[in-house]
Amino acid sequence: MTDGIILIVFSAILLLILAILTNALSDDGGFVLLVWHQWQLQTSVGFALLVVILLTVLLIILFFLIRAVLFGSAYFYQKRKALSRRKTLMSLDAAIRQRLVANFPAAFTAMEDALTHNSLNLKPYSKKKGSALHLLQADIACQAGLYAAAHEHLTHIDSDDHELAMLLHAKIYLASADYPQAQNTLEMLLTYPERGIVEPVREALQPDFDQQVGMLWSQLAFILPWHMLSNQIFPAVKYIDWALWLKALSTQDMPEDTPDRLTRLLHIMPIETQDLLANEIFGVLVNAEQYSRAIELAERVFTTRLDSALLDRWLSVCIQHTVELTAESVDNVLVQLEQRYPAQPDVVLARVRWVRHLFASDPEQIDAALPLLSPYHDHLLIQHFMLIWQIENQPNMDEHLRTALLNKINIQGKHRAVSV
């Protein structure tokens, strides 16, 4: 429709110019009509018509040029933009596919092409344009091991994404083994709420944001388990991976102030979590030679539930470290267990083991206690101790038989370790 209007305007202009020139070059205002009527053409009139024809051609050319500029350029621009979008989407598709198969270097390259070329054209970086894409690219770069590039992308994000960028900085520091920086960054994130800093993006992403902070903190605690116990601030207890942390505490060298740090651990860990992970905590306390604490923890757990593995370890500590408690206190715990869990194989075994310990020099007492185990010969732990006692009771046993029994004991011990 627009083309038609322009064509009508140009036609009117041409007719007006034709009339003006023809009448100007003729002596008579109605000469043009006379020429057309009598089919006579004078030289002046022919020149005027030639000029009109040339102007008409020029105006037609001008018409198409204007049309091309006003409408054709927009068409080609949209076409180029559509092609650029298509290339961008292809780059993003390639990045996503590579990320799904964990080919992070290729995913980073494809995403970088989408961010810095094509229709996104985020180079030079714009802090108000593509912030989330830069966060995603930083995460991919981190997983690809391109830590410098990851940090670079995080310097060009919108201020609303500041805490997300801090979270990714901590992740990058952790991946690049820069643990002091990782700890400082996580502590900064943990102190924001205390300083009254509330970011809309962080609030909108709760509770997942705090869960991610806790996960990164737990990973750092797994690497520096005892060091993290000297911190002044911790994530919310529900977001700490306590099992992972305890596993690291039980395997790494202990500092001189281990008792103080363990006190802090038990102070920040909820009682419910302590009861749930009693076996792991018991092992850490025993390794630190905190036998009284370990025994106290186990006995507290026994008041609510019977943990066979914990009972086995508790009694072993009681037998090996009787200086920490009296025989009467152990006997009281066993009596309570027998009343609470009557005819339970693990409790019966604990009683027999304790009798053997107390009356090691009185075979009659030991022989009187052994029949208590008769109904439970299929119990794996009872079989394990019966083999041990069989070897202890027969010092002159044949070496081949002794070796076979020891091998069987070792196999059962491995099964026990796995089950614990």
Number of C-alpha atoms within 10 A of each C-alpha: 6 8 11 9 10 13 15 11 10 17 15 11 13 18 12 11 15 19 13 12 16 23 16 13 16 15 9 12 13 11 15 17 11 13 13 10 9 8 8 10 12 10 8 12 20 13 14 20 15 12 16 19 14 12 15 19 12 11 16 16 12 13 15 14 13 13 15 14 11 11 14 14 12 12 13 12 12 12 12 14 14 14 14 18 16 14 17 23 16 15 22 19 16 19 25 19 15 19 18 11 9 14 16 22 19 19 26 28 18 22 28 19 18 26 22 15 16 20 18 15 17 19 9 8 17 13 14 12 15 18 22 16 17 26 22 18 24 26 25 26 26 26 20 18 16 18 19 13 15 25 20 12 20 24 14 19 23 17 14 14 18 16 19 21 25 17 21 24 23 26 25 25 19 21 15 15 13 13 16 12 15 25 20 12 18 24 19 15 20 18 14 13 11 9 8 8 10 12 16 11 15 17 12 10 11 11 11 13 17 20 16 16 23 22 16 23 26 22 18 23 23 21 19 16 23 23 13 19 19 12 11 7 13 17 19 13 13 13 19 22 17 20 16 15 22 20 16 18 25 19 11 13 12 16 12 8 9 17 15 12 18 19 12 14 16 13 10 12 14 13 12 9 14 17 18 13 14 20 22 20 26 24 21 20 22 18 15 18 13 17 21 17 16 24 23 12 20 23 18 13 19 19 12 10 12 18 14 17 15 22 21 16 18 24 19 15 17 20 17 10 13 12 11 13 14 11 14 9 10 19 14 11 14 20 15 13 22 16 11 16 15 12 14 14 21 22 22 22 22 21 23 20 21 22 19 19 14 14 13 12 10 11 12 10 14 19 13 11 18 17 11 15 20 9 10 18 12 11 13 15 20 19 16 18 15 16 16 14 13 13 16 11 11 10 9 9 13 9 9 9 11 17 12 11 17 15 12 13 18 13 13 17 15 11 13 14 10 8 8 11
